[in-house]
Amino acid sequence: MRCCRTGGGQQRLRFRLLLLVFLLLSFHLFSFSTFAAVWPSAELTAQAGVVLDVDTGTVLFEKNGTERLYPASITKVMTALVVLEHAKLGEKVTFSHDAVYNVDSGSSNAQIDEGDVLTVEDCLYALLLKSANEAANALAEHVAGSRAAFAELMNEKAAELGCTGTHFANPSGLWEEEHYTTAEDMARIGRAAFQNEDFLRIEESRSHRIAPSKRVPEGLMIYMEHKMLLPNSVYYDERVVAGKTGYTLASGNTLLTLAKSGGRRLAAVVLGDKNPAHYTDTRTLLDLGFNQTEKRTLPDSFYNMEMLRNRLVQDTVAEDSLKSSELELKGSRLVSVPLGTEETELHYRLNYNVPENAPQRAVAEIEYLLGDRQVGSDFIVKAQSIRILIEDAPAGTKAAAAAVTLSGFTVLGIVLFALFGGGAAAWARRLHGERQRRKELRENRLRRLRELDMSEEEFRELVEKRRKKRG
């Protein structure tokens, strides 16, 4: 009997120990799930939607953000950016027959006729406020000689901004099968627009009278069509500072919206939406971004240049003789994270396959991460006359076979960084993806130039002549 009681006591003891372990594990899991940062979510009617922090480039929420869809007239935001980059506001634009009449019947217009002459600035008002398709065509012809040639400039700009799922075929957004984008890409385009003062100045106008034309001798008064910018609309939102509407039968309602509140700037995009859900969906995205996330500056203790210098040397990106004083951070250490995120949850990695829009002499991009999600980035830039390692190092060895000296603003070599272990595989995947993207863009470009019966050199010469002509 005593043995039985002893055995029972041991069983009870084991049970209590197991229960204690279970409770401790449960508490640990509960604590982790309670205090770890959780990205906010939202329900949208739109087929795709994205809200992006303009200051950090962080996607705060996305629904089908990389799905290729038709943008309709929000295309005109990119059209405006390319025009502002290549033309002066006071230049005169003459409307051709093709510009005026090669549009869909009944599509948006500003009653401009063949032979009318307007300034680039008036055309941009017609483009952005009235969504005038003839203005888009005329601006494209003025800048690049034809709509097709202008579309190539649009695609170049898209690649520069980091767009990976976009191909533009015209300046207006009227439907073409090969004219598509993604919500994330359009948010990046919106981010660039937010940083263009002329674009914002035009968009701030709720109305504008364009110069006299044949059809409207007194000059047509045009009005902003984005209802979140109109105080008398039920969809008005005081945070919204600019935006563009779009609609075709194939695309549904599309909307690009730029908003500002409390020192933060957001770009929201919805594609494949219904009317008026494109406005309510956009408000949902803005509420999520402004109310459930925050922009934060990382402390100096997060890393220092000596730490980064050691990583560059360790990863064979730079020689051991490199000094930390020869490196500079281009950026502000800003991140966008869910409210309540702890600093200890953040970390960083170095990306040596720097994007096209990187500053000159950029050695690497430093990506700030929350889990595996990027929440901000800056660039590490080398000072002048720093020796860095050149490409084509033997496989499995450090890339120390050759070096060049970089000085001034001239890049004398292309850096190929030979990493080993898991880093090499990740680097190789990024490089392969970038090459594939560039290959696709080049193939699309060559195809369009063949349609124009024009060589790349001829196209470049045409653009350069137009730039010199404008002075």
N, C-alpha and C positions, 0 to 999 in steps of 0.2 A: 504493500500500500504506500509506503514511504517513497519507493522508486517511482510509482505512478505519479505521486504528487510532485516529486522533483522533476520528472519529465514534463509534466504540465506547466510547471513554473518556467522551465526553459523555453517552452513553446510560446508562453505569454510574453516572455522577455524578448524573444525574437520578433514576435508580432509588434511589440511596442517600438523596437528599434526600426523595423521596416516602416512603421507608421511615421516615426520621426523623420526618417530619410525622405519619405514621400512628401511630408509637409514642408520640409526644407527646400526640396526641389520645386514644389509648387510655388512656394514663396519667391524663389529665385526667378522662375519663369514669369510669375505675375509681375514682379518688380521690373523685369526687363521689358515686358510688353507694355507696362504702364508708362515707363519713363523714357524708353527709346523713341526717337523722333519718328513720327508717322506722317507721311505725305497726305495732304488733304485730297478729297475726291469730290466729284460732282456728277450730277445727272444732266445730260444734254440731249436735246432733240436732234442737233446737227449730226451729220454723218462723221464729221471730224472737227476737232476743236483743240486749240492750244492757247495757253497764256504764258508769256515769257517776260522775265525781268530784263528790261532794257539795259540796265547798268551792269549786270553780271552775265547776261546771256543764258541764264538758267531757265529751263522749261519747268514751270511750277506745277503744271498739270497738262496732260494731253489725252485726247481720245482719238485713236487712229491717226496719230500725229504724222506718221510717215506714209500714209496711204495716198497714192497719186489720184488727184481729182481735178476737176475743171474749175479754174478760179473766177471766170467771167470778168467783170470790170474792175475788180480789185487789182487786176493786172496793171492798171493805169498808175498805181503807186510806183511800180518799177519803171514804167515809161517815164514818169516825171523825174525819177532819180537819174536816169541815163541822160535825159535832156538837160537837166541842171548841171550835169558834169561836162557836157559837150557843147553847150550853147549859152550865149548871154541873153539876159532877159529882154534887152532892147532890140534884138535882131528881128528883122522882118520875115514873116513866113507867108509865102504865096500858096494859096490852096489850088491844087490841080484838080482836073476832072476826076481822076482816079481816087484822090483823097476824099472827095465829097461823095462820090456815087458808088464806090466799091465798099459798101456797108450793107448790113442786113436791112431790109425794108422795115421801117417803123422803129428802128433801134435809136438809142439816145443820140441827140444832136443839138447843136446850138444855132441852127438855121444859117450856117455859113455856106456860101456858094462858091462855085468855081470862079477863080480870079480874085476873090477877096484877099486882102493883105492885112494880117494882124501881127502884133508883136508876139514873141515867144511867151512873154508874161501873160498876155490876154489868152493865148492858146492854153496855157497851163491852168488858168482859172476855169476855162471851158472844160478842160479835161478832168479836173479834180472835183469841181463843184457840180457841173452839169453832166459829167460823164460822156462828153461829146466824142463820138467815134471819129468824126471827120477831123477833129482837132488832133486826135491821136495819130491818125494817118498822116496829116500834114506835118506834124512835128517829126515823125519818123523820116519822112522824105527830106525834110530840111536838114536833119542831122546826118543821115547816112545815105541819102539818095534813093532809098526804097524801103518799104516795110520789111522785106526779107533781110536786107543788110542791117537794118536797125535791130531786128530780132536777135541777130548774132551779138550785137553789143549788149543786149539785155541778158543773153545767156552767159556772156563773159562776166558781167556784173554779178549775176547770180552765183557763179562759181567763186568769185572773189569774196562774196559774203558767206560762203560755206554751205550754199544750197546743194543738196545731193539728189533730190527727187523732182527737179524742176526742168522743164523745157518750154521756152516761149517761142511761138511761131508768128505772132503779130503783136502790135502795140496796144490793141484795144481790149482784148479779152473775148472778142467774138469767137464762137466755137470753132475749133479745129481739133482733129483727133490728136495731133502731136503738140497740142498746147495744154500743158498740165502743170500742176504744182502739188505741194503738200502743205498742210496747216503749219508744220514746223518751219518749212522754208519761207512761207509768207510772213510768219512772225519775225524771222531774221530780216526780211526785206523791210518790214515795219520798223524794226529796231534801227536800221540804217536811216529810214525816213525821219525818225524821231530826232536824229542827230543832224538833220539838214535844216538850217535856219530859213532858207527861202521856201522850202516845202511847208514848214509849219506856219510861216507868215501867210501864205496863200490859203492854207486850210483853216486858219483862224477866222477868215472872212465868212460871214453867213450869206453874203450876197456880193455881186460885182456886176458892173455894167461894162460889157466888152465894147470895143470900138465899133462905129457904124459899119454896116455891111450892106450888100445889095438888097437883101431881103428885109433887113431891119435898119433903115437909114438913121434912126435915132440911137441905135446901139441897143443890143438885147440885154435886159437885166436877168441874170441867172442867180439861182439860189442853191445853197448847200442841201444835199439830199439825205445825209446821214442824220437820222432823227434823234440820236443821242446827243447831238450838238445843238438841237433846236429847243430853246427854253419853253416854247409853247407846245411841245410834244409830250405825250404821256411817257415816252421813253427817254426823256432828257436825263442826262447824268452829268452833274457839274464836274466830275473828274475827267471827262472825255475832252481831249484837246484837238483831236484830228481823226480822220478815218475815211474809208471809202466803201461804198456799197457796190454790189454786183448781182446780176441775175441773168441767166439764160435758162431755157427749158432743160437743157442737158445738165447744167451745173446746180440748179436750184438757187436759193438765196445764199450769197456769200457776203462776208463782212470782215473788214480789217479795221481795228479800233486802237487808237493810242490814248492812254490815260495817265494822269499824274495826280498823286495825292501823298501828302506827308513826306515829301522828299523822295518818293519812289516813282518810277516810270515803268509802265507795263504796256505790252503789245498783246492784243487778243485777236484771234482769228477763228472764224467758224466757216466751214465749207459744207455744201450739201444740206442746207437748212431750209426751214419753211418760214413763211411770213405769218406772224411777226416774231416767231421763235428765235430768229437770228439776233434780235435785240435782247430778248430775255436771256438767251444763252450767253450772250456777251456780258450782260450784267452779272450773271452767275460766275463767269470766269474772273471778272474784275473783283467781285466780292471775295472770291477764293484767294486771289493773289494779294490783295491789300489787307484782308482781315485774318488770314490763316497762315501767312508766311511773313518773313521779315528779311530785310537786308542788313547785313552785319559786317563790320570790319574785323578781320582777323588780327589778334594781338601780335606784337613783335616777337613774342616768345614762341609762336607757332612754328617758325623756322628762322634761320638766319643764313646769310650768304656763305658762311663757312660750311654749314651743313650742305647747301646746294653745290658748292664747289667740290666737296668730297664726293657727292653723288656723281657729278659729271666726270670726275677722274675715275671713280670706281666703275662706271659704265663705259669707260673708254671713249668718252665724247671729247675729252680734253686731256692734254698732257699734264703730268704731275707738277710741272713748273707753273701752272696757272695759279694766280693769286685771287683770293676772294674779292679783293679791292678792284679787280679788273672786270667784275660782273656787276650788272645793274638790273633791278627789277622794273619792268615797264608795266605799270598797273597800280591798283589801289588795294589789293588784298580783300576785295569785297566778295561776299558769298550771299546767296539767297537760300534760306532754309525754313522748314516748318517752325512755327512758334514753339518755344520751349526746348529747342535743340541744344544739347550740351556741347561745349567746345571739344570735349574728349571724344565725341562721336565723329569728329572730322579728321580727315587725313589728306595726304596729297600724293600725286605721282607725277613723274616727268614724262612728257610726250616729246620725242625727238623728231617726229615727222610733223614739223610745224606747218600750219595752214598757210594758204596763199596770202591772207591778209595780215600775216605776222609783221612786226616791225623789222626794219633793216637790222642786220647783224644779230637776229634772234638765234640763240643756241638751242633753246628748248621752250616748250610751253609747260607751265606748271598748272596742273589741273587739281582743283580742290574738290574733294569727294565726301559725300555722306553715304556710307555704305559703298555701293558700286555706282552711285549716281553723281554726275558732275554738277556742282553747285556754283562754280565760278572758275575763272582762270586768269592768269597773267603770263607775261613772257620774261624769260631770263635773256638778257641781251649782253653780248660781249663788247667790251670797249674796243677802240681801234687798236690795230696791230697786235691782236691776240692770236697765237698759233693754235689752230684746231686741227683735228685729225681728218684725213681725206678718205674718200670712199675706196672700195675694192680691197678691203683687208681680207687676208685668208680666213676661210671658215674656221670657227672655233678658236681664233686667236684675237688678241687685242688689236684694234685698228690703229696701230702705231707705225705702220709701214711707211707712211709719207705724211708730210704736213706742209701747209702753206701759210703765209702771213696775210691777214686781211687788214687793209687800211682804208681810211676815208669811208666812202659809201659804196665802194665797188666790191662785189663778191667775186673772188677769183676761183672759187671751187665749190662744189656741192658736197655737203657732208653726208656720208653714209655711216651710220653708227652700228658697229658690230656688237650686239649684246649676246650674252650667253644665258643658258638655263631657260626658265619660264619667261623672262623678259624678252628673250630673242623671239619666242613664238608669238607673243603679243605684239611686238614691234613689227614682225613680218606680216601679221594679219592686217595691221593698220596700213602698212605700206602697200600691200596688195590691193586693199580696198580703195586707197587713194589713186593708185594707178588705173584701176578699172574705171573709176569715176572720170578721170582725165581722158581715158581712151574713149568713153562714151561721148563726152562733150566734144572731143575732136572729130569723131565720126559724124556727129550731128552737124557740126560746123562745116565739114567738108561736103556733106550732102547738100546743105543749103547753098554753099558757094557754087556747087555744080549746077544747081537750079538757076543761079544767077549768071552762069557762064562767066565766072570771075575767079581769078586766082587769089590766094591769101595775100600775096604781095600787092596785087591791084586793089584789093579791099583796104588794106592798110594805107596805101598811097592816097586813096580817095578820102578816107577819114582825116589823114594828116593835112591834105590840101584844104579841107573844109575848116580845120582848126586854124591853119595859118591865115586863111581868108578872113576869119573873124577877129584875128589879132589877139 
